[in-house]
Structure formats: structure tokens, C-alpha cells
Amino acid sequence: NTKKDIQDEPVKMPEVSNKEDLTAVYYRLITGIKEKNLDKIMLCYADNSHFFYDEGLHKKLLCYDKSLKVTGKEQILRQYQYLFSIRLLDQIEFGLRKIDEKKAAITFVNAWTLTDYKVAETIVLTEIDGRYYIDQHHVHRYDP
């Protein structure tokens, strides 16, 4: 397998999770966002996953339907199409902030949205058929 092939495959979950397995999904997501590759982005999400924002964030930080939460791959795909259309993801410089192996969660920031909107993002992964997928993608206030 080439590096590209491996990035496009769901990450296999070992007997015991570790940082490398968790971060592989994060890096695939970030690569997909940087490339504006919706197929690669959607490979990261479970079928019934959730993408949501905390209340009280900047008015620009809403889902495509002006709600705070969308559920399911079809709606999350629409969310990314919306984020690209409003150019919120045009300037991206992601940085990993925290990996919680017990909760299978990764918190990260985009330097541009952190500066403009004071937010971070946390993805919580789930195991399905021996592979990791994003179950929850939460945009929330940044807490250093």
C-alpha cells in the first residue's frame, strides 16, 4: 500500500487503542479538509455521527441549516459543503492539543478560528467492525 492508499482506508483498531491509532483518523480528517476532499473527510465519520456547536459561539459558527447540530453522514457532508462555501476552512493551520486515550477523544484547534472565534474542536471516536470512526465532532469554546 502506498501512503495515499493507507490514508484513504479506515483505521484498523488494535486490541488496545493507542495514540497512533487515534491520531491516524485525525490526520486523515485534517488532510481531507486541507485538500477539500469530501470523500476523504466522510471516510472519517460513522454513519450516525454527530457534528455540533456549543450555544453562544460566534454567529458564523452554525450548521448549514442554522441549527447547532447535524446528525448522520449525509447531513455532515452538507455541513462540510457549507463550511467550504462560506470559506470558513480556507485558512487552516491545525494543531493537536490533547489526546485522551481512555475516551478515544482528540482536541485540536485551527489557529485561524481560534484567533477569530476562540474555539477548539474535539472528535470522539468509536470502534465499528474493528475500525475507528468519528462518532462526535464538537466545536466548543477553547479552554487552554
Backbone hydrogen bonds in HBPLUS format (Angstrom, degrees):
<---DONOR---> <-ACCEPTOR-->    atom                        ^
c    i                          cat <-CA-CA->   ^        H-A-AA   ^      H-
h    n   atom  resd res      DA  || num        DHA   H-A  angle D-A-AA Bond
n    s   type  num  typ     dist DA aas  dist angle  dist       angle   num
A0006-ILE N   A0002-THR O   3.03 MM   4  6.32 162.2  2.06 156.0 160.4     1
A0007-GLN N   A0003-LYS O   3.00 MM   4  6.25 156.2  2.06 148.8 155.2     2
A0008-ASP N   A0004-LYS O   3.17 MM   4  6.38 138.9  2.35 144.4 154.8     3
A0008-ASP N   A0005-ASP O   3.19 MM   3  5.27 131.3  2.44  96.6 109.3     4
A0009-GLU N   A0006-ILE O   3.22 MM   3  5.36 162.2  2.25 106.7 112.1     5
A0132-TYR N   A0011-VAL O   2.89 MM 121  5.56 147.9  2.00 150.4 160.6     6
A0013-MET N   A0130-GLY O   2.46 MM 117  5.01 171.5  1.47 145.0 142.6     7
A0021-ASP N   A0018-ASN O   3.12 MM   3  5.58 120.0  2.50 108.8 122.0     8
A0022-LEU N   A0018-ASN O   3.15 MM   4  6.45 163.0  2.18 157.1 162.4     9
A0023-THR N   A0019-LYS O   2.84 MM   4  5.93 169.2  1.85 158.1 161.4    10
A0024-ALA N   A0020-GLU O   3.09 MM   4  6.10 135.8  2.29 138.2 148.2    11
A0027-TYR N   A0023-THR O   2.82 MM   4  6.05 166.8  1.83 158.7 161.0    12
A0028-ARG N   A0024-ALA O   3.02 MM   4  6.19 150.1  2.11 141.4 149.6    13
A0029-LEU N   A0025-VAL O   2.93 MM   4  6.17 161.4  1.97 153.8 158.7    14
A0030-ILE N   A0026-TYR O   2.91 MM   4  6.18 167.5  1.92 157.9 160.8    15
A0031-THR N   A0027-TYR O   2.90 MM   4  5.93 159.1  1.95 142.5 148.7    16
A0032-GLY N   A0028-ARG O   2.89 MM   4  6.06 159.2  1.94 147.7 153.5    17
A0033-ILE N   A0029-LEU O   2.92 MM   4  6.23 153.4  2.00 149.9 157.5    18
A0034-LYS N   A0030-ILE O   2.87 MM   4  6.12 167.5  1.89 154.1 157.4    19
A0035-GLU N   A0031-THR O   2.92 MM   4  6.08 153.0  1.99 148.5 155.9    20
A0036-LYS N   A0032-GLY O   2.88 MM   4  5.73 108.8  2.40 131.2 148.3    21
A0037-ASN N   A0032-GLY O   2.81 MM   5  4.84 156.8  1.86 147.3 151.0    22
A0036-LYS N   A0033-ILE O   3.01 MM   3  4.80 147.2  2.12  97.3 107.7    23
A0041-ILE N   A0037-ASN O   3.04 MM   4  6.35 160.3  2.08 153.9 160.1    24
A0042-MET N   A0038-LEU O   2.90 MM   4  6.03 166.0  1.92 151.2 154.7    25
A0043-LEU N   A0039-ASP O   3.11 MM   4  6.32 135.3  2.32 141.0 151.8    26
A0044-CYS N   A0041-ILE O   3.02 MM   3  5.63 156.4  2.07 115.2 122.5    27
A0045-TYR N   A0042-MET O   3.24 MM   3  5.47 153.3  2.31 107.5 114.3    28
A0134-ILE N   A0044-CYS O   2.58 MM  90  5.82 166.5  1.60 155.0 160.2    29
A0046-ALA N   A0134-ILE O   2.97 MM  88  5.71 168.4  1.99 148.8 144.9    30
A0049-SER N   A0046-ALA O   3.24 MM   3  5.15 156.0  2.30 117.3 113.2    31
A0073-LYS N   A0047-ASP O   3.13 MM  26  5.34 140.7  2.29 141.8 141.7    32
A0072-GLY N   A0049-SER O   2.77 MM  23  5.21 166.8  1.79 158.5 163.1    33
A0050-HIS N   A0135-ASP O   2.87 MM  85  6.25 152.2  1.95 141.7 148.7    34
A0137-HIS N   A0050-HIS O   2.76 MM  87  6.11 143.3  1.89 149.9 162.1    35
A0051-PHE N   A0070-VAL O   2.98 MM  19  5.44 165.1  2.00 158.7 161.8    36
A0070-VAL N   A0051-PHE O   2.93 MM  19  5.44 160.0  1.97 155.7 162.2    37
A0052-PHE N   A0137-HIS O   2.82 MM  85  6.29 162.7  1.85 164.4 169.0    38
A0139-VAL N   A0052-PHE O   2.81 MM  87  6.21 164.7  1.84 159.6 165.0    39
A0053-TYR N   A0068-LEU O   2.78 MM  15  5.14 154.7  1.84 152.5 160.4    40
A0054-ASP N   A0139-VAL O   3.02 MM  85  6.45 140.0  2.18 164.3 176.4    41
A0061-LEU N   A0058-HIS O   2.82 MM   3  5.49 157.6  1.87 123.0 130.2    42
A0063-CYS N   A0067-SER O   2.92 MM   4  5.34 172.9  1.93 163.4 161.0    43
A0066-LYS N   A0063-CYS O   2.81 MM   3  5.09 156.7  1.87 124.1 124.4    44
A0076-ILE N   A0072-GLY O   2.94 MM   4  6.18 156.7  2.00 153.9 161.6    45
A0077-LEU N   A0073-LYS O   2.80 MM   4  5.92 154.1  1.87 148.3 154.9    46
A0078-ARG N   A0074-GLU O   3.10 MM   4  6.40 158.0  2.15 142.0 147.7    47
A0079-GLN N   A0075-GLN O   2.86 MM   4  6.15 144.1  1.99 140.4 151.2    48
A0080-TYR N   A0076-ILE O   2.98 MM   4  6.35 156.1  2.04 152.2 156.3    49
A0081-GLN N   A0077-LEU O   2.97 MM   4  6.27 160.0  2.01 153.1 159.2    50
A0082-TYR N   A0078-ARG O   2.88 MM   4  6.08 154.6  1.95 146.2 153.1    51
A0083-LEU N   A0079-GLN O   2.82 MM   4  6.14 160.2  1.86 150.8 156.4    52
A0084-PHE N   A0080-TYR O   2.91 MM   4  6.10 159.4  1.95 151.2 155.8    53
A0085-SER N   A0081-GLN O   2.92 MM   4  6.08 149.3  2.02 140.3 149.7    54
A0086-ILE N   A0082-TYR O   2.93 MM   4  6.23 149.4  2.03 156.6 163.3    55
A0088-LEU N   A0083-LEU O   3.06 MM   5  5.46 139.6  2.23 161.8 165.0    56
A0087-ARG N   A0084-PHE O   3.12 MM   3  4.88 153.5  2.20  97.9 105.2    57
A0090-ASP N   A0087-ARG O   3.33 MM   3  5.11 164.9  2.35 104.3 103.8    58
A0111-ALA N   A0093-GLU O   2.97 MM  18  5.44 176.2  1.97 137.7 137.3    59
A0095-GLY N   A0109-VAL O   2.79 MM  14  5.37 147.3  1.90 154.6 162.6    60
A0109-VAL N   A0095-GLY O   2.94 MM  14  5.37 156.9  1.99 147.8 154.9    61
A0097-ARG N   A0107-THR O   2.81 MM  10  5.45 160.8  1.85 149.2 149.6    62
A0098-LYS N   A0107-THR O   3.11 MM   9  5.03 156.2  2.17 138.8 138.2    63
A0107-THR N   A0098-LYS O   2.83 MM   9  5.03 163.8  1.86 147.5 152.8    64
A0100-ASP N   A0105-ALA O   2.81 MM   5  5.10 174.1  1.81 158.3 160.3    65
A0104-ALA N   A0100-ASP O   2.88 MM   4  5.76 111.7  2.36 139.7 158.4    66
A0105-ALA N   A0100-ASP O   3.03 MM   5  5.10 162.4  2.06 139.7 143.9    67
A0125-LEU N   A0104-ALA O   2.77 MM  21  5.43 174.6  1.78 169.6 169.9    68
A0106-ILE N   A0123-ILE O   2.90 MM  17  5.39 155.5  1.96 151.8 160.0    69
A0123-ILE N   A0106-ILE O   2.85 MM  17  5.39 156.8  1.90 154.8 159.1    70
A0108-PHE N   A0121-GLU O   2.76 MM  13  5.38 159.8  1.80 158.8 166.0    71
A0121-GLU N   A0108-PHE O   2.81 MM  13  5.38 164.8  1.83 167.5 170.1    72
A0114-LEU N   A0110-ASN O   2.81 MM   4  5.90 157.9  1.85 167.4 174.4    73
A0115-THR N   A0111-ALA O   3.08 MM   4  6.10 158.6  2.13 135.7 140.9    74
A0116-ASP N   A0112-TRP O   2.95 MM   4  6.11 168.1  1.97 149.6 153.4    75
A0117-TYR N   A0113-THR O   2.69 MM   4  5.23 154.8  1.75 134.6 143.3    76
A0118-LYS N   A0114-LEU O   2.87 MM   4  4.29 137.5  2.06 114.2 121.7    77
A0142-TYR N   A0118-LYS O   2.96 MM  24  5.57 162.7  1.99 131.2 128.6    78
A0120-ALA N   A0140-HIS O   2.79 MM  20  5.54 158.6  1.83 159.5 166.8    79
A0140-HIS N   A0120-ALA O   2.93 MM  20  5.54 162.9  1.96 153.6 159.3    80
A0122-THR N   A0138-HIS O   2.81 MM  16  5.14 155.3  1.87 146.4 154.9    81
A0138-HIS N   A0122-THR O   2.82 MM  16  5.14 173.8  1.83 157.7 158.2    82
A0124-VAL N   A0136-GLN O   2.87 MM  12  5.08 157.2  1.92 144.6 151.0    83
A0135-ASP N   A0124-VAL O   2.74 MM  11  5.70 167.1  1.76 158.2 162.9    84
A0136-GLN N   A0124-VAL O   3.22 MM  12  5.08 158.7  2.26 138.3 142.4    85
A0126-THR N   A0133-TYR O   2.77 MM   7  5.46 155.0  1.83 157.3 166.1    86
A0133-TYR N   A0126-THR O   2.94 MM   7  5.46 145.3  2.06 151.6 162.1    87
A0128-ILE N   A0131-ARG O   2.81 MM   3  5.32 161.2  1.85 153.9 158.2    88
A0131-ARG N   A0128-ILE O   3.01 MM   3  5.32 149.5  2.11 110.5 119.8    89
